[in-house]
Amino acid sequence: MKKNMIVKGVFAFALCFFFSGISHAQDWKSILSGVANAITEGKTNTSSFSIAGTWKYAEPDCKFTSDNLLAKAGGEVASKKVEEKMTDILSKLGFTDGCTYTFNEDGTYSSTVKGRTTNGTYTYDAETGELQLKTRLGLKFNAVVSRNVLAPKKMSLLFKADKVMSLMQTIGGALGSKSSDSILGTANSLLNEYDGLQLGFALEKQ
């Protein structure tokens, strides 16, 4: 019996030493981030999540369709570069602090960009994260809702290459932007430079 107690004591001491080493090698934030990312890998959209409510524009966002493509593009450096360019593009289109999206429980939505409000309907699949917006004029835009458990009050709307270009062209035309051609040109060059890139923006719930 004493032998078993000694073995258990050595094992407990080894565990303490092991976790003590981890605490010096990594801070708690990085550990928690790693755990959260591992848990939510491919599962950032859950059936319990609802997009109903009013969301305010927070910042640009981008995502590569696979880790392999991200690595080829240059990893986080590429993401930062894209987001910096998207900041300028979106601000010219009117995506600033006053930009909001409101999703109602009855399947209707409204968006306000640069003081101009657009109304329509939407469908959202919480299992796949797929969101479709349909304006009163019949224009449809498909997006993917991306979330992170570390920021429960935020979500990103990400669009595929053809849809984001169509969205920007529609917004630019509606706002009468004089620099819409330049905006579209910059966005198009980003999409051509980085294959498998999705562009969009993050929203924060009010």
Secondary structure by P-SEA (a helix, b strand, c coil): caaaaaaaaaaaaaaaaaaaaaaaaccaaaaaaaaaaaaaccccccccccccccccccbbbbbbccaaaaaaaccaaaaaaaaaaaaaaaaaaccccccccccccccccccccccbbbbbcccccccccbbbbbcccbbbbbbbbbbbcccccbbbbbbcaaaaaaaaaaaaaaacccaaaaaaaaaaaaaaaccccccccccccc
